[in-house]
C-alpha cells in the first residue's frame, strides 16, 4: 500500500503547505500551543503527579522532576517536533528516510502507533472515572469515610459502570478528532485549556486562602528534603517527566507535523513544557492544601484523587468537587485526543483513509479494546502474579514502550538526521543548538536508558524487593 508518498521528503527549504498536500495544519500559533499543552496536561499532571510526589516525599522529588523536564523532556520534545515538521507525516512516515522503503526506523513509528492504541484504551477508562465523579459530585459525597471510599471500589469492580463511562468518554474523544485538526482538535483545545486554567487557578487560590493547609502544601512541594529521596524516586521522576510531556510515542511528532515551516519550535516547546509543569505544581498546591487542612497524610498513593479527596469534598461541598472533577475530565480529554490522533494520522497518511473513516474505525477499535481494562475481574498471569489488563497495559506502555520509543527518537535526531535538516528545523546554529546536540547525543539517551532498565528492574543498585 501507499508507495508513492512513502519516502520523498520535501526538497530542502521548500514549503509544503497543508492545503497543497491535503493534510491539516494548525490555524494559529496559539491554537497549536493550546493543543500540544492540552496533550501534555492530562491525568499525568492532576492525578499522577500529586500522588507520586506524595509517595516519594515531596520537595526533593519535585526538584529532580524539574531537572528531568529541562534536561531530558524539553530536548526530546524539540526533537519530536523537528521530526514531525520536517516530514509532514505521521510517526511511521516520519521515521522513514529519504528513498529507503524498508528502513528499520519506521518500526519506531509503528511502536508509537501501537503505544497510542494501547495507552488510550486504558487512559479512557480512568478518564471515564473522572466523568463519573463529576456526576457523583453533583449528587454530593456523604456518609462515613469508608462509605465514600467504597464508591470508588464499587465503580472499579463493576465493569458495567466503568464501561458506561468509558463509552461516554471515548465518544467525546472521537467526536473531536472527527472534526479534524483546526475544527476539531484546535478548536476544542482553545476552549478546554483556558477553562482548565481558570478552574485550576480558582482551586489553587481556594487551597492557599480558603484552607489552613496552603503553607504546608507549599513547603511540602518546594522545600527539598534529600534524605527522603531514593534511587527509585529519581527514576520515577525521570519516567514521569516523559509521560507528562507526552513523549516517546510520536504524539508530538504528529502534532509537529501540522506545524507551519516558519514557526519557532524551540520557543514553542519551552512554552509548552513550562505550562505543563506549572499546571502540575498548581494542581499539587490545590490538592495538598486540602489534604493538610484536614490533617491527612500526603502519601496516599493511587487512591489520592478518587478515594482520599472525595472524603474531604464531603466537607467542602460541591462548590469545590464539581470544578475539580470537571478539571480532571477536561485535562484527560485534550490528552486523549492526541493519542487518538497519532493512530488516525497513520491511517490517513499511509493508508489513504479519509479522516472520518479512520476516526470512527480506529476509535471504535480502541474503545472495544478498552473493555479489557475496564474489566477488573479479568486477570492473566503477568510477571509472576495474576494481574488485570489495566495494570499490565499501563506497566508495559509506561515502562517499556515509551522509553524505547524515546530512546530511539533521541538517537534518530542526534545521529541519523542530516546536520542541515537538524539546524534548519532547530532554527539556529548558535550555542543553544550545540548544547541541544550534546544533550540529545549523550545525556538524554543515557537518562532514558536508565529509566528503561529501571522499568525492567535491571539496575543493580536499586532494591526491587524480590
Ligand atoms: N501527557 C498526558 C498526561 O500527562 C498523557 C499522554 C497523552 C501521553 N499523550 C501521550 C503520554 C503520549 C505519553 C505519550 O496525562
Boltz pocket constraint, residues with backbone or C-beta under 6 A from the ligand:
constraints:
  - pocket:
      binder: B
      contacts: [[A, 39], [A, 40], [A, 41], [A, 42], [A, 43], [A, 44], [A, 45], [A, 242], [A, 243], [A, 244], [A, 245], [A, 246], [A, 247], [A, 248], [A, 249], [A, 251], [A, 335], [A, 336], [A, 338], [A, 339], [A, 402]]
      max_distance: 6.0
